[in-house]
Amino acid sequence: MAINYSEKIPNNVDLSSNQTLKRALEHWQPEFLKWWSEMGPENSKNMDVYLRTAISVETNGWAHFDYVKMQDYRWGIFLAPMDAGRKIGFGAHKGEEPWQEVPGEYRSALRRIIVTQGDTEPASVEQQRHLGLTCPSLYDLRNIYQVNIEEGRHLWAMVYLLHAHFGRDGREEGEALLERRSGDADNPRILTAFNEKTPDWLSYFMFTFNTDRDGKYQLAALTESAFDPLARTCKFMLTEEAHHMFVGESGISRIVQRTCEVMNQHKTDDVARLRSLGVIDLPTLQRYLNFHFSVTSDLYGSEISSNAASSYTNGLKGRFEETKIADDHTLEGSEYAYLDIVDDKVVEKRAQAITALNERLRDDWTVDVQSGIGRWNRVPEKAGIPFKFTLPHKGFNRKIGLFAGHHVSPDGHLLSEAEWTHKHNNWLPSAEDRLFIHSLMGRVIEPGKFANWIAPPARGINSQPVDFEYVRFN
């Protein structure tokens, strides 16, 4: 399925055959470009960036790499190919034909799902708006611009669904997606994690490692949807999302590598000494991991949720890799374990599996995060440094769900308010930590050069050398 770039809005959905829809999206397009100009990457307008652009939605050969001016990038609407043999795989409609239009009884719920997903895309661009001004290398600058560009395209993906299938309500929701602002006191983004500041590159790498990984699991659950256009849209979005997670995981790994090099070179693990040498000590990295893991964990919502159960039963949102799960895909009589607090103790309980779908998806994500951390841990291990990154307990620093209002240590012990106040700076980034990280954020833009606190990547992008001129300034 090739993508038609001859049209004003590149697409593979035959937009020209629906003039009403085409006009509506062309009316939205300048508002999007205005938003991008105001809230997209700062001072990037005239840069030539070595970007990948989707030229098809096939599994292989879908991406083309070349220099593109940031202001000239062509966002579009791309759906994965239709699966002619596909049937609804779960819930009350299991075995039926997927829907090509929105059933009236599910209109409100589906719109809410699409709007919530769509809202995260511009939010992350807004959170990362200033980071190009403190990039640690041209390689990293190019990568953040690639992520930003694709988050913008993912916004287009959701807005297309709103315009194509929800009439005036959808058009109004599309406009509102450009009106909310990350962190705005009066009109914030829908989800809390997308109103947090991303003030430095360590926070950015942690965000792309943890929160973009949440994106992977949310999108994967939506690829199972009985609403076929949503499933196909999210399937192609997943193809692009993989790079975002790579940026985060490899970014942190390179920071760990550089720190371990300096630790061995100077034969020290003293935090003050390492900071004076201009690298990020490993305990500080652990605190940032604790924070971003816990904030992202809240994105899955309450452990027990009637809304999640309804979405599953009605066929709107499945589980991660639904078709690979060996059960009846209706969850009648099935149970799932979750944690709760009873008599000041963290205990395991069991609930109907259909009401614990948020917890199951959070658990799937956690396993994936743990695998990434395992790959980080190979770096100090190889360097002969006895340090291991660990995930905090799932109740740690939670603001949503059964652990909200409670204080849980990273190792899972329930704490009093006084204990938490006394100890939490050992587990979460302190003001001093953030000031130190901020002090490292200079700008390095000479090809092949990298900031002192991060190691070069093992290889460049699209078989280019590491010292390739990934961004040209005009």
C-alpha positions as CSV (number, residue, x, y, z in Angstrom):
1,M,0.0,0.0,0.0
2,A,2.0,3.0,-1.3
3,I,1.4,6.4,0.2
4,N,0.2,9.2,-2.2
5,Y,2.4,12.3,-1.6
6,S,1.0,14.1,-4.6
7,E,-2.0,15.3,-2.5
8,K,-2.1,18.2,0.0
9,I,-2.5,15.6,2.8
10,P,-0.4,12.5,2.0
11,N,-2.5,9.4,2.6
12,N,-3.3,5.8,1.7
13,V,-7.0,6.0,2.5
14,D,-8.2,7.4,-0.9
15,L,-9.0,10.8,0.7
16,S,-9.7,12.3,-2.7
17,S,-12.8,10.1,-3.0
18,N,-14.5,11.8,0.0
19,Q,-14.5,15.5,-0.7
20,T,-16.4,16.4,2.5
21,L,-13.8,14.7,4.7
22,K,-10.9,16.0,2.6
23,R,-12.2,19.6,3.1
24,A,-12.6,19.1,6.8
25,L,-9.0,17.8,7.2
26,E,-7.6,20.5,4.9
27,H,-9.4,23.0,7.2
28,W,-7.7,21.4,10.3
29,Q,-4.3,21.3,8.6
30,P,-3.3,25.0,8.9
31,E,-4.4,24.9,12.6
32,F,-2.1,21.9,13.1
33,L,0.8,23.8,11.4
34,K,0.2,26.8,13.5
35,W,0.3,24.6,16.6
36,W,3.5,23.0,15.4
37,S,5.1,26.4,14.8
38,E,4.2,27.5,18.3
39,M,4.7,24.3,20.2
40,G,6.9,22.1,18.1
41,P,10.8,21.9,18.5
42,E,12.1,25.3,19.2
43,N,14.3,27.1,16.6
44,S,14.2,24.1,14.3
45,K,12.2,25.7,11.4
46,N,15.0,26.0,8.8
47,M,17.1,23.0,9.8
48,D,17.7,20.2,7.3
49,V,17.3,16.9,9.2
50,Y,18.1,13.4,8.1
51,L,14.6,12.0,8.7
52,R,12.8,8.8,7.8
53,T,9.5,9.3,6.0
54,A,6.9,6.6,5.5
55,I,6.5,5.7,1.8
56,S,4.3,2.6,2.3
57,V,2.8,0.6,5.2
58,E,4.2,-2.8,4.1
59,T,6.4,-4.7,6.6
60,N,9.6,-4.1,4.7
61,G,10.9,-1.1,2.8
62,W,8.3,1.3,4.3
63,A,10.8,4.0,5.3
64,H,12.8,6.4,3.2
65,F,15.7,8.4,4.7
66,D,16.8,11.8,3.4
67,Y,17.3,15.4,4.5
68,V,14.0,17.3,5.0
69,K,13.5,20.8,6.3
70,M,11.6,20.6,9.5
71,Q,9.1,23.2,8.3
72,D,8.5,21.2,5.0
73,Y,7.8,17.8,6.6
74,R,4.6,16.3,5.2
75,W,2.4,14.7,7.8
76,G,-0.2,12.3,6.6
77,I,-2.7,9.5,7.2
78,F,-1.5,5.9,7.0
79,L,-3.5,2.8,7.8
80,A,-2.0,-0.7,7.8
81,P,-3.4,-3.0,5.1
82,M,-6.8,-4.5,5.7
83,D,-6.9,-8.2,6.7
84,A,-9.7,-9.7,4.6
85,G,-9.9,-12.7,6.9
86,R,-9.9,-10.9,10.2
87,K,-12.7,-11.6,12.7
88,I,-13.4,-9.9,16.1
89,G,-11.2,-11.9,18.5
90,F,-12.7,-11.3,21.9
91,G,-15.7,-10.1,24.0
92,A,-19.4,-10.4,23.2
93,H,-18.8,-9.9,19.5
94,K,-16.1,-12.6,19.2
95,G,-16.2,-14.3,15.7
96,E,-18.2,-11.5,14.0
97,E,-16.9,-9.3,11.2
98,P,-15.0,-6.3,12.3
99,W,-16.7,-2.9,12.1
100,Q,-15.8,-0.5,9.4
101,E,-18.1,2.2,10.9
102,V,-18.8,3.0,14.6
103,P,-21.8,1.3,16.1
104,G,-24.1,3.9,17.6
105,E,-24.1,2.3,21.1
106,Y,-20.3,2.5,21.3
107,R,-19.9,5.9,19.8
108,S,-19.1,7.8,23.0
109,A,-16.8,5.1,24.5
110,L,-14.8,4.8,21.2
111,R,-14.5,8.6,20.9
112,R,-13.1,8.8,24.4
113,I,-10.5,6.2,23.7
114,I,-9.4,7.9,20.5
115,V,-9.3,11.3,22.0
116,T,-7.3,10.1,25.0
117,Q,-4.7,8.4,22.8
118,G,-4.6,11.4,20.5
119,D,-4.0,13.8,23.3
120,T,-0.8,12.1,24.4
121,E,0.8,12.7,21.0
122,P,1.0,16.5,20.9
123,A,1.5,16.5,24.7
124,S,4.9,14.8,24.4
125,V,6.0,17.2,21.6
126,E,5.1,20.1,23.9
127,Q,7.0,18.5,26.8
128,Q,10.1,18.1,24.7
129,R,9.9,21.5,22.9
130,H,13.1,23.1,24.3
131,L,15.4,20.0,24.4
132,G,17.0,20.6,21.0
133,L,18.7,23.7,22.5
134,T,20.7,21.4,24.9
135,C,21.3,18.3,22.7
136,P,24.3,16.2,23.6
137,S,25.1,15.5,19.9
138,L,23.8,15.9,16.3
139,Y,22.9,12.2,16.5
140,D,20.7,12.8,19.5
141,L,19.2,16.0,18.0
142,R,18.2,14.1,14.9
143,N,16.6,11.4,17.0
144,I,14.5,13.7,19.1
145,Y,13.3,15.5,15.9
146,Q,12.4,12.1,14.4
147,V,10.4,11.3,17.5
148,N,8.7,14.7,17.5
149,I,7.8,14.4,13.8
150,E,6.2,11.0,14.4
151,E,4.3,12.1,17.4
152,G,2.8,14.8,15.2
153,R,1.9,12.1,12.6
154,H,0.3,10.0,15.3
155,L,-1.9,13.0,16.2
156,W,-2.9,13.1,12.5
157,A,-3.8,9.4,12.8
158,M,-6.3,10.0,15.6
159,V,-7.7,13.2,14.1
160,Y,-8.4,11.3,10.9
161,L,-10.5,8.8,12.8
162,L,-12.4,11.6,14.6
163,H,-13.1,13.4,11.4
164,A,-14.0,10.3,9.3
165,H,-16.2,8.6,11.8
166,F,-17.6,11.0,14.4
167,G,-19.0,14.0,12.4
168,R,-19.2,17.3,14.1
169,D,-18.3,15.9,17.5
170,G,-15.1,14.5,16.0
171,R,-14.2,17.8,14.3
172,E,-14.7,19.6,17.6
173,E,-12.5,17.1,19.4
174,G,-9.8,17.5,16.8
175,E,-9.8,21.2,17.4
176,A,-9.6,20.7,21.2
177,L,-6.5,18.5,20.7
178,L,-4.7,21.6,19.5
179,E,-6.0,23.8,22.2
180,R,-4.9,21.9,25.3
181,R,-1.3,22.4,26.5
182,S,1.0,20.2,28.5
183,G,1.2,21.5,32.1
184,D,-1.3,24.4,31.5
185,A,-3.1,25.2,34.7
186,D,-6.4,26.0,32.9
187,N,-6.4,23.6,30.0
188,P,-4.0,20.8,30.6
189,R,-3.5,17.5,28.8
190,I,-5.8,14.7,29.8
191,L,-3.3,12.3,31.5
192,T,-1.2,13.4,34.4
193,A,2.1,12.0,33.0
194,F,1.7,14.2,30.0
195,N,1.6,17.4,32.1
196,E,5.0,16.6,33.8
197,K,7.9,18.7,32.7
198,T,10.7,17.1,30.6
199,P,13.4,19.7,31.4
200,D,16.5,17.7,30.5
201,W,17.8,14.8,28.4
202,L,18.0,12.3,31.2
203,S,14.2,12.9,31.8
204,Y,13.7,12.6,28.0
205,F,15.5,9.3,27.8
206,M,13.6,8.0,30.8
207,F,10.3,9.2,29.3
208,T,10.9,7.5,25.9
209,F,12.0,4.3,27.7
210,N,9.1,4.1,30.1
211,T,6.2,6.2,28.7
212,D,6.7,5.5,25.0
213,R,6.8,1.8,26.1
214,D,3.4,2.4,27.7
215,G,2.4,3.7,24.3
216,K,3.4,0.4,22.8
217,Y,1.1,-1.6,25.1
218,Q,-1.8,0.8,24.7
219,L,-1.5,0.8,20.9
220,A,-1.1,-3.0,20.9
221,A,-4.3,-3.4,22.9
222,L,-6.1,-1.1,20.4
223,T,-4.8,-3.1,17.4
224,E,-7.2,-5.9,18.6
225,S,-10.2,-3.5,18.4
226,A,-13.3,-4.6,16.7
227,F,-13.4,-1.1,15.1
228,D,-11.1,-2.0,12.1
229,P,-10.0,1.5,11.1
230,L,-8.7,2.1,14.7
231,A,-7.0,-1.3,14.7
232,R,-5.3,-0.7,11.4
233,T,-4.2,2.8,12.4
234,C,-2.6,1.7,15.6
235,K,-0.9,-1.2,13.9
236,F,1.1,1.2,11.7
237,M,1.7,3.5,14.6
238,L,3.4,0.6,16.4
239,T,5.9,0.4,13.5
240,E,7.0,3.9,14.2
241,E,6.8,3.7,18.0
242,A,9.6,1.1,18.1
243,H,12.2,3.8,17.3
244,H,11.0,6.0,20.2
245,M,11.6,3.2,22.7
246,F,15.0,2.5,21.1
247,V,16.0,6.1,21.7
248,G,15.2,5.9,25.4
249,E,16.7,2.5,26.1
250,S,19.9,3.1,24.1
251,G,20.2,6.7,25.5
252,I,20.3,5.5,29.1
253,S,22.6,2.6,28.2
254,R,25.0,5.1,26.7
255,I,24.9,7.3,29.9
256,V,25.6,4.2,32.0
257,Q,28.5,3.3,29.8
258,R,30.1,6.7,30.0
259,T,29.7,6.7,33.8
260,C,31.2,3.3,34.1
261,E,34.2,4.4,31.9
262,V,34.9,7.3,34.2
263,M,34.4,5.2,37.4
264,N,37.0,2.7,36.2
265,Q,39.4,5.4,34.8
266,H,39.4,7.3,38.1
267,K,38.8,4.2,40.3
268,T,35.9,5.8,42.3
269,D,32.2,5.4,43.0
270,D,32.0,8.5,45.1
271,V,29.0,10.5,43.9
272,A,30.5,13.9,44.6
273,R,33.7,13.0,42.7
274,L,31.8,11.6,39.7
275,R,29.7,14.7,39.5
276,S,32.8,16.9,39.6
277,L,34.1,14.8,36.6
278,G,30.9,15.7,34.7
279,V,29.1,12.3,34.6
280,I,25.8,11.1,36.1
281,D,26.3,8.8,39.0
282,L,24.4,5.5,39.0
283,P,22.3,6.1,42.1
284,T,20.9,9.3,40.5
285,L,19.9,7.3,37.4
286,Q,18.1,4.8,39.7
287,R,16.1,7.7,41.3
288,Y,15.1,9.0,37.9
289,L,14.1,5.5,36.9
290,N,12.0,5.2,40.1
291,F,10.2,8.4,39.3
292,H,9.4,7.8,35.6
293,F,8.4,4.1,36.2
294,S,5.9,5.2,38.9
295,V,4.4,8.1,37.0
296,T,4.0,5.9,33.9
297,S,2.5,3.1,35.9
298,D,-0.4,5.5,36.8
299,L,-1.3,5.8,33.1
300,Y,-2.8,2.3,33.3
301,G,-5.5,3.5,35.7
302,S,-7.1,1.7,38.6
303,E,-6.3,-2.0,39.2
304,I,-10.0,-2.8,39.2
305,S,-12.0,-1.1,36.5
306,S,-15.5,-1.5,35.2
307,N,-14.7,0.8,32.3
308,A,-11.9,-1.6,31.2
309,A,-14.3,-4.5,31.5
310,S,-16.9,-2.8,29.4
311,S,-14.3,-1.9,26.7
312,Y,-13.3,-5.5,26.5
313,T,-16.8,-7.0,26.5
314,N,-17.9,-4.6,23.8
315,G,-14.9,-5.3,21.6
316,L,-13.3,-1.8,21.8
317,K,-10.0,-2.7,23.3
318,G,-8.3,-6.1,23.8
319,R,-5.4,-7.3,25.7
320,F,-1.7,-7.3,24.6
321,E,-1.3,-10.0,22.0
322,E,-4.8,-11.1,22.5
323,T,-4.7,-13.8,19.8
324,K,-1.7,-15.5,21.5
325,I,-3.5,-15.9,24.8
326,A,-4.8,-19.4,25.4
327,D,-8.3,-18.8,26.9
328,D,-11.8,-18.3,25.8
329,H,-11.3,-14.6,25.0
330,T,-14.5,-13.7,26.9
331,L,-13.0,-14.1,30.4
332,E,-16.1,-15.7,31.9
333,G,-15.2,-17.2,35.3
334,S,-11.5,-16.3,34.9
335,E,-9.5,-14.5,37.7
336,Y,-6.4,-12.4,37.9
337,A,-4.1,-11.5,40.8
338,Y,-3.6,-7.9,42.0
339,L,-2.2,-6.2,45.0
340,D,-4.1,-4.2,47.6
341,I,-3.5,-2.7,51.1
342,V,-5.4,-4.4,54.0
343,D,-4.7,-3.6,57.6
344,D,-1.5,-1.7,56.8
345,K,-0.1,-4.5,54.8
346,V,0.4,-5.1,51.0
347,V,-1.5,-8.3,50.2
348,E,-2.4,-10.2,47.0
349,K,-6.0,-10.6,46.1
350,R,-7.8,-12.1,43.1
351,A,-10.6,-10.5,41.1
352,Q,-12.6,-11.3,38.0
353,A,-10.1,-11.2,35.2
354,I,-12.4,-8.9,33.1
355,T,-12.3,-6.2,35.8
356,A,-8.5,-6.5,36.2
357,L,-7.5,-5.8,32.6
358,N,-5.7,-2.5,33.5
359,E,-3.6,-4.5,35.9
360,R,-2.8,-7.2,33.4
361,L,-1.7,-4.6,30.8
362,R,0.4,-2.9,33.5
363,D,2.0,-6.2,34.3
364,D,2.8,-6.9,30.7
365,W,4.4,-3.5,30.4
366,T,6.4,-4.1,33.6
367,V,7.9,-7.3,32.3
368,D,9.0,-5.5,29.1
369,V,10.5,-2.6,31.2
370,Q,12.4,-5.2,33.3
371,S,13.9,-6.7,30.2
372,G,15.2,-3.3,29.2
373,I,16.7,-2.8,32.6
374,G,18.4,-6.2,32.3
375,R,20.1,-5.0,29.2
376,W,21.3,-1.8,31.0
377,N,22.7,-4.0,33.8
378,R,25.0,-5.7,31.4
379,V,27.0,-2.5,31.1
380,P,28.2,-2.2,34.7
381,E,28.6,-6.0,34.8
382,K,30.9,-6.0,31.8
383,A,32.8,-3.1,33.4
384,G,33.3,-5.0,36.6
385,I,31.2,-2.6,38.6
386,P,28.9,-4.2,41.2
387,F,25.7,-2.1,40.6
388,K,22.3,-3.3,39.4
389,F,19.3,-1.2,38.4
390,T,16.1,-2.4,39.9
391,L,12.4,-1.6,39.4
392,P,10.6,-0.2,42.4
393,H,7.5,-1.9,43.8
394,K,4.4,-1.3,41.8
395,G,2.8,0.6,44.7
396,F,5.7,3.0,45.0
397,N,4.9,6.7,44.5
398,R,1.5,6.0,43.0
399,K,-1.2,8.7,42.6
400,I,-3.9,6.6,40.9
401,G,-5.4,3.3,41.9
402,L,-5.4,1.3,45.1
403,F,-2.0,2.6,46.2
404,A,-3.0,6.3,45.9
405,G,-2.8,8.0,49.3
406,H,-0.4,5.4,50.7
407,H,3.4,5.5,51.0
408,V,5.2,2.4,49.8
409,S,9.0,2.0,49.7
410,P,10.7,0.7,46.6
411,D,11.1,-2.7,48.2
412,G,7.3,-2.9,49.0
413,H,7.1,-1.8,52.7
414,L,4.2,0.4,53.8
415,L,5.5,3.6,55.4
416,S,4.1,6.3,57.6
417,E,3.9,9.9,56.4
418,A,6.8,10.8,58.6
419,E,9.0,7.9,57.3
420,W,8.1,8.8,53.7
421,T,9.0,12.5,54.3
422,H,12.3,11.5,55.9
423,K,13.3,8.9,53.2
424,H,11.7,9.8,49.9
425,N,14.7,11.9,48.6
426,N,16.7,8.7,48.7
427,W,14.4,7.2,46.2
428,L,13.2,10.1,44.0
429,P,15.1,12.9,42.3
430,S,15.8,15.7,44.7
431,A,16.0,19.4,43.8
432,E,19.8,19.0,44.1
433,D,19.8,16.1,41.6
434,R,17.7,18.1,39.1
435,L,20.0,21.1,39.4
436,F,23.0,19.0,38.8
437,I,21.5,17.3,35.7
438,H,20.5,20.8,34.5
439,S,24.1,21.9,34.9
440,L,25.3,19.3,32.4
441,M,22.9,20.3,29.7
442,G,25.2,22.2,27.2
443,R,24.7,21.9,23.4
444,V,27.1,19.8,21.3
445,I,26.5,20.1,17.5
446,E,29.8,19.3,15.9
447,P,29.5,16.1,13.9
448,G,31.0,13.1,15.8
449,K,31.3,15.0,19.1
450,F,29.3,14.0,22.2
451,A,28.7,15.6,25.6
452,N,31.0,14.3,28.3
453,W,28.1,12.6,30.2
454,I,27.0,10.3,27.4
455,A,28.9,7.7,25.2
456,P,28.6,7.6,21.4
457,P,26.2,5.0,20.0
458,A,27.5,1.7,18.7
459,R,26.4,2.6,15.2
460,G,24.8,5.4,13.2
461,I,21.3,5.7,11.7
462,N,20.5,3.9,8.4
463,S,24.0,2.6,8.0
464,Q,25.5,6.1,8.2
465,P,28.6,6.6,10.3
466,V,28.3,8.0,13.9
467,D,30.0,11.2,12.8
468,F,27.5,11.8,9.9
469,E,26.1,15.3,9.7
470,Y,22.6,14.3,10.8
471,V,21.4,17.9,11.1
472,R,22.4,20.8,8.9
473,F,21.9,24.3,10.2
474,N,20.9,27.1,7.8
